Amino acid sequence: MSDSTSTTALLPIASARRVRAVVGALLRQHPGRAVGVAALFLAASALGIIMPACLGRIVDAVASDAGFATIAGWVAGAGLGAIGAAVVMLWAVRVLTGLVQDMLATLREDVFASAMRLPVSAVDDGESADLLSRVTGDVDAVAEAGGNVAPTLLSAGFAIGVSVVALTALDPWLALAGIASAPFYVLGTRAFLRKSRVVFREVRVREAARSQAVLDAVEGIETLTAFNEQEPALERVRERAEASIRMQIEGVRVTNRLFRWINGGELVGLAAILCAGFLLQSAGAITVGAVTTAALLFHRLFGPVGQLIFGLDDIQRAVIGLARLVGVIDLAPASHPRDEDTDSAARAPAGIEVRDVTFHYPTTSRGISDVNLRVEPGTTAALVGTSGSGKSTLARVIAGHHPPTSGSVHLGPSADAPYYLSQELHHFRGTIADNLRLVAPGAGDDEMVAALRAVGAEWAVEALVRERDDVDASASAVPLDEGRIQQLAIARAFLADPDVVILDEATADVGLHHREAVEDAITALRKGRTAVLIAHRLQQAVSAEQIVVFADGRPTQRGTHDELVATEGLYRDSWLAQTRSTSGFPTAEDITPTTETETP
């Protein structure tokens, strides 16, 4: 089975310029600490050249038969220089680590907040593992680079700069000899960057594709088993995993080529300095100690240069990860906090007006076309129709999950974003209070109790009291089935106190023994609010002020329940199909006018 997975990321990747701007903005939030870090690393690097200088002096002292005191003084100087460099370096790393962690914390918060604001269409229309890999793997890559690699590379950069200046001050000819290694470093680094930029980006994309294949196989295991399609799904996982491994191996090959260039540069540079030093010392221009100092200074560059270049591997991964994370930040719409001067009591009731709205999913072309709908403030509009008719798509457009291709959606001027309650059941880890405070972090016990009683969840009120009085929260935990989970979700909606609620088949996954309680909670939530109700059972739509019947992405009927039942059409047919065998509901003969013939 061929895998036609595109290596193009579904979500955008920010440009290098945009990444630099984000990093610069993060640094500007801590200007004093950034300057302090630079000063500490510079001081540590300057103290680091004391030891090579003292060792060179010791060579000259021994060669000139200097006394013990002189040699001991230079030995002490070398030791103090090494100790001072180590202490200041530890201080610098500590300050830098704190700075980096604060910047990473801000970045993580921005990424996760942006991910939560992403339009549903930006994720649902493609492979969700692309977003998952960004908020997990890419965040980890950036955190690892910031926490472990950044101190190493920064210390290496300052050490290289200070050593080059010291070598030049010692003797320009020796510094010029050391430059013989530069072409090896430059050519090797350029080749590495040119190749690794592509390879490491492909590694991240292929890892996301592999994760998606695994998610598809795990989430669809029942369907795959029913159709005996396990092997094709496993083959898809295998092919994507092998593609990911091949790209990672290519990344190792690219890194190994860089190692060869670096080792060649070290050999050529050190040999050039020793040869130049021999000639200069033979001519009496410098001492043997000076040549020793020069050789040690150049040898001191081996570690920092290697760290700097080898660290490009991690830096490349981090830069790609940053670009992918910034892409998430840039894609998310800006949040618009509610005006604190507007309270719920002063807000005017909000209605909904949908004007000529069209939206189609790019991958399936299904959706809605030229839809117009007006929901008066404080009323409920029920959207009904067969699966795929467009009713849920319209609800998501109204909720802001999908931006319309054309047309517009208008809410009241003071209305918040609609509160969307779907059929998917979500119970978040934690106590009853933790679950309720997701939408209202400052909610007090009285507010939570009122919300729970409004939805008929007396069991949760008792659990809330036990949680408050019991130090061991796990001991007061109550078992939660689908009905209770949905009651908590509706209670959260009460705490959020929205102007507009959208109920997208909120009872679809609730068992029969809980359905009545959940429907009563939904009825309570609708009171006094503008509501859009997606009904998979027509009995739920009976009390709505208007019912809109969808078919093929367009409204085909509108009216109240009584009007639609009395009219030929899809609603009446569906109603009769659902209620014909139910005691107490009208039958076809009760509704359809018949022509009676006289019996002789």
C-alpha positions as CSV (number, residue, x, y, z in Angstrom):
1,M,0.0,0.0,0.0
2,S,1.5,3.3,-1.0
3,D,1.5,6.2,1.4
4,S,0.7,9.4,-0.2
5,T,1.2,11.5,2.9
6,S,2.2,15.0,2.1
7,T,5.2,16.4,3.9
8,T,3.7,19.8,3.9
9,A,2.6,20.9,7.3
10,L,-1.1,21.5,7.7
11,L,-0.6,24.5,10.0
12,P,1.7,27.4,9.0
13,I,5.4,27.6,9.9
14,A,6.7,31.1,10.7
15,S,9.5,32.7,8.8
16,A,13.0,33.1,10.4
17,R,12.4,36.8,10.6
18,R,9.2,36.3,12.5
19,V,10.9,33.9,14.9
20,R,13.7,36.4,15.6
21,A,11.1,39.0,16.3
22,V,9.4,36.8,18.8
23,V,12.6,35.9,20.6
24,G,13.6,39.6,20.6
25,A,10.3,40.5,22.1
26,L,10.8,37.9,24.9
27,L,14.3,39.2,25.6
28,R,13.0,42.8,25.8
29,Q,10.8,41.7,28.6
30,H,13.9,41.1,30.8
31,P,16.5,43.8,29.6
32,G,18.4,44.0,32.9
33,R,18.9,40.2,33.2
34,A,19.9,39.9,29.6
35,V,22.6,42.5,30.0
36,G,23.7,40.9,33.3
37,V,24.0,37.5,31.6
38,A,26.2,38.9,28.8
39,A,28.5,40.6,31.3
40,L,28.9,37.5,33.4
41,F,29.8,35.3,30.4
42,L,32.3,37.9,29.2
43,A,33.9,38.0,32.7
44,A,34.0,34.2,32.9
45,S,35.7,34.0,29.4
46,A,38.2,36.6,30.3
47,L,39.1,34.8,33.5
48,G,39.5,31.6,31.5
49,I,42.5,32.9,29.5
50,I,44.5,33.5,32.8
51,M,45.5,29.8,33.0
52,P,47.0,29.5,29.5
53,A,48.9,32.8,30.0
54,C,50.2,31.6,33.4
55,L,51.3,28.2,31.9
56,G,53.2,30.0,29.2
57,R,54.9,32.1,31.9
58,I,55.8,29.0,33.8
59,V,57.5,27.6,30.7
60,D,59.6,30.7,30.4
61,A,60.4,30.7,34.1
62,V,61.6,27.1,34.0
63,A,63.7,27.8,30.8
64,S,65.3,30.9,32.5
65,D,66.0,29.1,35.8
66,A,63.7,31.4,37.7
67,G,63.4,30.8,41.4
68,F,60.8,28.7,43.1
69,A,58.9,31.7,44.3
70,T,58.4,32.9,40.8
71,I,57.2,29.6,39.5
72,A,54.9,29.1,42.5
73,G,53.4,32.5,41.9
74,W,52.5,31.7,38.3
75,V,51.1,28.3,39.4
76,A,48.9,30.0,42.0
77,G,47.8,32.5,39.4
78,A,46.8,29.7,37.1
79,G,44.8,28.0,39.9
80,L,43.1,31.2,40.9
81,G,42.2,32.0,37.3
82,A,40.7,28.6,36.8
83,I,38.7,28.8,40.1
84,G,37.5,32.3,39.3
85,A,36.4,31.3,35.8
86,A,34.5,28.3,37.1
87,V,32.7,30.3,39.8
88,V,31.7,33.2,37.5
89,M,30.6,30.7,34.8
90,L,28.4,28.9,37.3
91,W,26.9,32.2,38.3
92,A,26.3,33.1,34.7
93,V,24.7,29.8,33.9
94,R,22.4,30.1,36.9
95,V,21.2,33.5,35.9
96,L,20.8,32.5,32.2
97,T,18.9,29.4,33.2
98,G,16.4,31.5,35.1
99,L,16.0,33.9,32.3
100,V,15.5,31.1,29.7
101,Q,13.0,29.4,31.9
102,D,11.0,32.5,32.3
103,M,11.0,33.2,28.6
104,L,10.0,29.5,27.9
105,A,7.2,29.8,30.4
106,T,5.9,32.9,28.6
107,L,6.3,31.1,25.2
108,R,4.5,28.0,26.4
109,E,1.6,30.0,27.8
110,D,1.3,31.9,24.5
111,V,1.4,28.7,22.5
112,F,-1.2,26.8,24.5
113,A,-3.5,29.9,24.8
114,S,-3.2,30.3,21.0
115,A,-3.9,26.6,20.4
116,M,-7.1,26.9,22.5
117,R,-8.2,29.9,20.4
118,L,-7.5,28.2,17.0
119,P,-10.6,27.9,14.8
120,V,-11.9,24.3,14.8
121,S,-11.7,24.3,11.0
122,A,-7.9,24.9,11.2
123,V,-7.6,21.5,13.0
124,D,-10.6,19.4,12.1
125,D,-10.0,19.8,8.3
126,G,-6.7,17.9,8.5
127,E,-4.5,15.7,10.6
128,S,-4.8,16.7,14.3
129,A,-1.4,15.2,15.1
130,D,0.2,18.2,13.4
131,L,-1.0,20.4,16.3
132,L,-0.4,17.7,18.8
133,S,3.2,17.3,17.7
134,R,3.7,21.1,18.0
135,V,2.4,21.5,21.5
136,T,4.3,18.4,22.7
137,G,7.4,17.5,20.6
138,D,8.2,21.1,19.5
139,V,7.7,22.6,22.9
140,D,10.0,19.9,24.4
141,A,12.7,20.6,21.7
142,V,12.6,24.3,22.4
143,A,12.7,23.7,26.1
144,E,15.6,21.3,25.9
145,A,17.6,23.7,23.7
146,G,16.8,26.7,26.0
147,G,17.5,24.9,29.2
148,N,20.6,22.8,28.2
149,V,22.0,24.1,24.9
150,A,21.7,27.8,25.3
151,P,24.1,28.1,28.3
152,T,26.7,25.9,26.5
153,L,26.5,27.8,23.3
154,L,26.6,31.2,24.9
155,S,29.6,30.3,27.0
156,A,31.3,28.8,23.9
157,G,30.6,32.0,21.9
158,F,32.2,34.3,24.5
159,A,35.1,31.9,25.0
160,I,35.9,31.9,21.2
161,G,35.7,35.7,21.0
162,V,37.9,36.4,24.0
163,S,40.4,33.7,23.0
164,V,40.7,35.1,19.5
165,V,41.3,38.6,20.9
166,A,43.9,37.3,23.3
167,L,45.7,35.3,20.6
168,T,45.9,38.4,18.4
169,A,47.2,40.5,21.2
170,L,49.9,37.8,21.9
171,D,51.2,37.8,18.3
172,P,49.2,38.7,15.1
173,W,51.2,36.2,13.1
174,L,50.2,33.3,15.4
175,A,46.6,34.5,15.2
176,L,46.9,34.5,11.4
177,A,48.3,31.0,11.4
178,G,45.3,29.9,13.5
179,I,43.0,31.3,10.8
180,A,44.1,28.5,8.5
181,S,41.4,26.4,10.3
182,A,38.6,28.8,9.4
183,P,37.9,27.5,5.9
184,F,37.2,24.0,7.3
185,Y,34.8,25.4,9.9
186,V,33.0,27.7,7.5
187,L,32.6,25.2,4.7
188,G,31.6,22.4,7.0
189,T,29.1,24.6,8.8
190,R,27.5,26.1,5.6
191,A,27.1,22.6,4.2
192,F,25.5,21.4,7.5
193,L,23.1,24.3,7.7
194,R,22.1,24.0,4.1
195,K,21.3,20.3,4.4
196,S,20.1,20.1,8.0
197,R,17.6,22.9,7.6
198,V,15.6,20.7,5.2
199,V,16.3,17.4,6.9
200,F,15.3,18.4,10.4
201,R,12.1,20.1,9.2
202,E,11.3,16.9,7.4
203,V,12.0,14.9,10.5
204,R,9.4,16.9,12.5
205,V,6.8,16.6,9.7
206,R,7.3,12.9,9.3
207,E,7.0,12.4,13.0
208,A,3.7,14.2,13.0
209,A,2.5,12.0,10.1
210,R,3.6,8.9,12.0
211,S,1.7,10.0,15.1
212,Q,-1.4,10.7,13.0
213,A,-1.3,7.1,11.6
214,V,-1.0,5.7,15.1
215,L,-3.9,7.9,16.3
216,D,-6.1,6.8,13.4
217,A,-5.4,3.2,14.0
218,V,-6.0,3.4,17.8
219,E,-9.2,5.6,17.6
220,G,-10.7,3.6,14.8
221,I,-9.8,0.1,16.1
222,E,-13.5,-1.0,16.3
223,T,-14.3,0.0,12.8
224,L,-11.0,-1.5,11.4
225,T,-11.8,-4.7,13.2
226,A,-15.3,-4.8,11.9
227,F,-14.2,-4.5,8.3
228,N,-11.1,-6.6,8.8
229,E,-8.9,-3.6,7.8
230,Q,-6.3,-4.0,10.6
231,E,-3.4,-5.0,8.3
232,P,-3.8,-2.0,5.9
233,A,-3.8,0.3,9.0
234,L,-0.8,-1.3,10.4
235,E,1.0,-1.1,7.1
236,R,0.2,2.6,7.0
237,V,1.8,3.0,10.5
238,R,4.8,0.9,9.4
239,E,5.4,2.9,6.2
240,R,5.2,6.3,8.0
241,A,7.4,5.0,10.8
242,E,10.0,3.8,8.4
243,A,9.9,7.1,6.5
244,S,10.5,8.9,9.8
245,I,13.4,6.6,10.7
246,R,15.0,7.1,7.3
247,M,14.9,10.8,7.7
248,Q,16.4,10.6,11.2
249,I,19.3,8.5,9.8
250,E,19.9,11.0,7.1
251,G,20.1,13.7,9.9
252,V,22.8,11.6,11.6
253,R,24.8,11.3,8.3
254,V,24.6,15.1,7.9
255,T,26.0,15.6,11.4
256,N,28.8,13.1,10.9
257,R,30.0,14.9,7.8
258,L,30.3,18.0,10.0
259,F,32.4,16.2,12.5
260,R,35.0,15.4,9.8
261,W,35.2,19.0,8.7
262,I,35.7,20.1,12.4
263,N,38.5,17.6,13.1
264,G,40.3,18.6,9.9
265,G,40.2,22.2,11.0
266,E,41.6,21.5,14.4
267,L,44.5,19.5,12.9
268,V,45.4,22.2,10.4
269,G,45.0,25.1,12.8
270,L,47.1,23.7,15.6
271,A,49.8,22.5,13.1
272,A,50.0,26.0,11.6
273,I,50.4,27.7,14.9
274,L,53.2,25.4,16.0
275,C,55.0,25.8,12.7
276,A,54.6,29.6,12.9
277,G,55.7,29.6,16.5
278,F,58.8,27.6,15.7
279,L,59.8,30.1,13.0
280,L,59.1,33.1,15.2
281,Q,61.0,31.7,18.2
282,S,63.9,30.7,16.0
283,A,64.1,34.3,14.9
284,G,64.0,35.5,18.5
285,A,60.7,37.3,18.0
286,I,58.8,35.5,20.7
287,T,59.6,33.1,23.6
288,V,58.9,29.4,23.9
289,G,56.4,30.4,26.7
290,A,54.5,32.7,24.2
291,V,54.3,29.8,21.7
292,T,53.0,27.6,24.5
293,T,50.4,30.1,25.5
294,A,49.3,30.5,21.8
295,A,49.0,26.7,21.4
296,L,47.0,26.4,24.6
297,L,44.7,29.3,23.6
298,F,44.0,27.7,20.2
299,H,43.6,24.3,21.9
300,R,41.2,26.0,24.3
301,L,39.0,26.8,21.2
302,F,38.5,23.1,20.4
303,G,35.9,22.6,23.0
304,P,33.9,25.9,22.4
305,V,34.1,25.6,18.6
306,G,32.9,22.0,18.8
307,Q,30.1,22.9,21.2
308,L,29.1,25.8,19.0
309,I,29.0,23.8,15.8
310,F,27.7,20.5,17.2
311,G,25.1,22.5,19.0
312,L,23.8,23.7,15.7
313,D,22.0,20.3,15.5
314,D,20.0,21.1,18.6
315,I,19.7,24.8,17.5
316,Q,18.3,23.7,14.1
317,R,15.7,21.5,15.9
318,A,14.9,24.3,18.3
319,V,14.6,26.9,15.5
320,I,12.3,24.6,13.5
321,G,10.3,24.0,16.6
322,L,10.1,27.7,17.3
323,A,8.9,28.4,13.8
324,R,6.2,25.8,14.1
325,L,5.1,27.2,17.5
326,V,5.1,30.8,16.3
327,G,3.0,29.5,13.4
328,V,0.4,28.4,15.9
329,I,0.6,31.7,17.8
330,D,0.2,33.7,14.6
331,L,-2.6,31.6,13.3
332,A,-4.8,32.0,16.4
333,P,-7.2,35.0,16.3
334,A,-6.6,37.7,18.9
335,S,-8.6,37.3,22.0
336,H,-11.1,40.1,22.8
337,P,-11.7,40.2,26.6
338,R,-15.2,41.2,27.7
339,D,-15.7,44.8,28.7
340,E,-15.5,44.8,32.5
341,D,-17.9,47.7,32.6
342,T,-20.7,45.5,31.2
343,D,-22.3,43.1,33.6
344,S,-24.9,40.4,32.9
345,A,-27.7,42.4,34.4
346,A,-27.1,45.5,32.2
347,R,-26.5,43.5,28.9
348,A,-29.3,43.7,26.4
349,P,-30.6,40.3,25.2
350,A,-28.6,39.2,22.2
351,G,-30.1,37.7,19.1
352,I,-28.5,36.0,16.1
353,E,-28.7,37.0,12.5
354,V,-27.1,34.8,9.8
355,R,-26.9,36.5,6.4
356,D,-26.2,34.6,3.2
357,V,-23.6,32.4,5.0
358,T,-21.7,29.8,2.9
359,F,-19.1,27.4,4.3
360,H,-17.6,24.2,2.8
361,Y,-15.0,21.9,4.3
362,P,-12.0,22.0,1.9
363,T,-11.4,18.2,2.0
364,T,-15.0,17.0,1.5
365,S,-16.7,20.1,-0.1
366,R,-19.6,19.4,2.3
367,G,-21.1,22.3,4.2
368,I,-23.8,24.9,3.9
369,S,-24.8,27.4,1.1
370,D,-26.5,30.8,1.2
371,V,-28.1,30.2,4.6
372,N,-30.2,33.0,6.2
373,L,-31.5,32.7,9.8
374,R,-32.8,35.1,12.4
375,V,-33.1,34.1,16.1
376,E,-34.9,36.6,18.2
377,P,-33.3,37.4,21.6
378,G,-34.4,35.0,24.3
379,T,-35.8,32.5,21.9
380,T,-34.7,29.0,20.7
381,A,-34.2,27.9,17.1
382,A,-34.0,24.2,16.6
383,L,-32.1,22.9,13.6
384,V,-33.1,19.4,12.4
385,G,-32.3,17.2,9.5
386,T,-30.5,14.1,8.6
387,S,-26.8,13.4,9.3
388,G,-24.7,15.6,7.0
389,S,-27.5,18.0,6.1
390,G,-25.6,21.0,7.4
391,K,-27.2,21.7,10.7
392,S,-24.1,21.1,12.9
393,T,-22.0,23.0,10.4
394,L,-24.2,26.1,10.7
395,A,-24.0,25.8,14.5
396,R,-20.2,25.8,14.4
397,V,-20.2,28.7,12.1
398,I,-22.4,30.7,14.5
399,A,-20.1,29.6,17.4
400,G,-17.1,31.0,15.5
401,H,-15.5,27.6,15.0
402,H,-15.6,27.9,11.2
403,P,-15.2,31.3,9.6
404,P,-17.8,31.6,6.8
405,T,-16.5,31.5,3.2
406,S,-19.0,34.2,2.4
407,G,-21.8,36.0,4.3
408,S,-21.8,37.1,7.9
409,V,-23.0,36.2,11.4
410,H,-24.1,39.0,13.7
411,L,-24.8,38.8,17.5
412,G,-25.9,41.5,19.8
413,P,-23.5,44.3,20.3
414,S,-22.8,43.4,23.9
415,A,-22.9,39.6,23.5
416,D,-19.9,37.4,24.3
417,A,-18.9,34.6,22.0
418,P,-21.6,31.9,22.0
419,Y,-21.2,29.1,24.5
420,Y,-20.9,25.8,22.6
421,L,-22.0,22.6,24.2
422,S,-21.5,19.5,22.1
423,Q,-22.4,15.8,22.3
424,E,-18.9,14.9,23.2
425,L,-18.5,14.1,26.9
426,H,-15.6,15.6,28.7
427,H,-14.6,15.1,32.3
428,F,-11.5,16.8,33.3
429,R,-9.2,15.4,36.0
430,G,-9.9,16.9,39.5
431,T,-12.7,17.5,41.8
432,I,-16.3,18.7,41.1
433,A,-15.1,22.2,42.0
434,D,-12.1,22.0,39.6
435,N,-14.4,21.0,36.8
436,L,-16.8,23.9,37.4
437,R,-14.1,26.5,37.9
438,L,-12.7,25.9,34.4
439,V,-15.0,28.6,33.1
440,A,-15.2,30.7,36.3
441,P,-11.9,30.5,38.3
442,G,-13.2,32.8,40.9
443,A,-16.6,31.1,41.5
444,G,-17.5,30.7,45.1
445,D,-19.2,27.7,46.8
446,D,-22.6,29.4,46.7
447,E,-22.4,30.1,42.9
448,M,-21.3,26.6,42.2
449,V,-24.1,25.1,44.3
450,A,-26.7,27.4,42.6
451,A,-25.4,26.2,39.2
452,L,-25.6,22.6,40.1
453,R,-29.1,22.9,41.6
454,A,-30.2,24.7,38.4
455,V,-29.4,21.6,36.4
456,G,-30.9,19.2,39.0
457,A,-27.5,17.8,40.0
458,E,-28.1,17.4,43.7
459,W,-25.7,14.5,43.8
460,A,-22.9,16.9,42.8
461,V,-23.9,19.4,45.5
462,E,-23.4,16.6,48.1
463,A,-20.1,15.7,46.5
464,L,-19.0,19.4,46.5
465,V,-19.7,19.6,50.2
466,R,-17.7,16.4,50.9
467,E,-14.8,17.7,48.8
468,R,-14.8,20.9,50.7
469,D,-14.8,19.2,54.1
470,D,-12.6,16.2,53.3
471,V,-8.9,16.8,53.1
472,D,-8.5,13.7,51.0
473,A,-10.3,14.6,47.9
474,S,-10.0,11.1,46.4
475,A,-12.0,9.7,49.4
476,S,-14.9,11.9,48.5
477,A,-14.8,11.2,44.7
478,V,-18.1,10.0,43.1
479,P,-18.4,7.8,40.1
480,L,-19.3,9.8,37.0
481,D,-21.3,8.3,34.1
482,E,-22.2,10.0,30.9
483,G,-25.3,11.6,32.3
484,R,-23.5,13.1,35.3
485,I,-20.6,14.3,33.1
486,Q,-23.1,16.2,30.9
487,Q,-24.9,17.7,33.8
488,L,-21.5,19.1,35.0
489,A,-21.0,20.5,31.5
490,I,-24.3,22.2,31.6
491,A,-23.6,23.5,35.1
492,R,-20.4,25.0,33.7
493,A,-22.5,26.8,31.1
494,F,-24.6,28.3,33.9
495,L,-21.5,29.6,35.6
496,A,-20.3,31.1,32.4
497,D,-23.7,32.9,32.0
498,P,-23.6,33.3,28.3
499,D,-26.0,35.4,26.2
500,V,-26.1,32.8,23.4
501,V,-25.9,29.0,23.9
502,I,-25.4,26.5,21.1
503,L,-26.5,22.9,22.0
504,D,-25.2,20.5,19.4
505,E,-27.0,17.2,20.1
506,A,-26.0,17.5,23.7
507,T,-27.9,14.4,24.7
508,A,-26.8,12.1,21.8
509,D,-24.3,10.2,23.9
510,V,-26.4,10.2,27.1
511,G,-28.0,6.9,28.1
512,L,-31.8,6.5,28.3
513,H,-31.8,6.4,32.1
514,H,-30.1,9.9,32.3
515,R,-31.6,11.5,29.3
516,E,-34.6,13.1,31.0
517,A,-32.4,14.7,33.7
518,V,-30.1,16.1,31.1
519,E,-32.9,17.4,28.9
520,D,-34.4,19.1,32.0
521,A,-31.0,20.7,32.6
522,I,-30.9,21.9,29.0
523,T,-34.4,23.4,29.3
524,A,-33.3,25.3,32.4
525,L,-30.2,26.6,30.6
526,R,-32.3,27.8,27.6
527,K,-34.6,30.0,29.7
528,G,-33.9,33.7,29.2
529,R,-31.1,33.0,26.7
530,T,-30.9,32.9,22.9
531,A,-30.3,29.3,22.0
532,V,-29.6,27.2,18.9
533,L,-30.6,23.6,19.4
534,I,-29.4,20.8,17.2
535,A,-31.9,18.1,17.7
536,H,-31.4,14.5,16.6
537,R,-34.8,13.6,18.1
538,L,-37.6,15.8,17.1
539,Q,-39.3,15.6,20.5
540,Q,-36.5,18.0,21.6
541,A,-37.5,20.6,19.1
542,V,-41.2,20.8,20.0
543,S,-40.8,23.6,22.5
544,A,-38.6,25.8,20.2
545,E,-40.0,29.1,18.9
546,Q,-38.9,28.1,15.4
547,I,-37.7,25.0,13.8
548,V,-35.5,25.0,10.7
549,V,-35.3,21.8,8.6
550,F,-32.0,21.3,6.7
551,A,-31.3,19.1,3.7
552,D,-28.2,19.2,1.4
553,G,-26.7,22.2,3.2
554,R,-29.8,24.5,2.9
555,P,-32.9,25.2,5.0
556,T,-35.9,23.6,3.3
557,Q,-38.6,24.3,5.9
558,R,-39.2,26.8,8.7
559,G,-41.9,27.2,11.3
560,T,-43.2,26.0,14.7
561,H,-43.7,22.4,15.5
562,D,-47.5,22.6,14.9
563,E,-47.0,24.4,11.6
564,L,-44.5,21.9,10.3
565,V,-46.5,18.8,11.4
566,A,-49.5,20.1,9.6
567,T,-47.5,20.6,6.3
568,E,-46.3,18.0,3.9
569,G,-42.5,17.7,4.0
570,L,-39.5,16.2,5.5
571,Y,-40.3,17.3,9.1
572,R,-43.7,15.8,9.1
573,D,-42.4,12.5,7.6
574,S,-39.6,12.3,10.2
575,W,-42.0,13.1,13.0
576,L,-44.4,10.4,12.0
577,A,-41.6,7.9,11.6
578,Q,-40.3,8.7,15.2
579,T,-43.7,8.8,16.9
580,R,-46.0,6.5,15.1
581,S,-45.4,3.6,17.4
582,T,-45.2,5.7,20.6
583,S,-48.3,5.8,22.8
584,G,-49.9,9.1,23.2
585,F,-48.4,10.7,20.0
586,P,-50.4,11.4,16.8
587,T,-50.5,8.9,14.0
588,A,-50.6,9.5,10.3
589,E,-54.3,9.2,10.3
590,D,-54.7,11.8,13.0
591,I,-52.7,14.4,11.0
592,T,-53.2,13.6,7.3
593,P,-56.6,14.9,6.0
594,T,-58.5,12.0,4.4
595,T,-61.4,11.9,1.9
596,E,-64.2,9.9,3.4
597,T,-66.5,8.0,1.0
598,E,-70.1,7.2,1.9
599,T,-70.8,3.5,2.5
600,P,-74.1,2.4,1.0
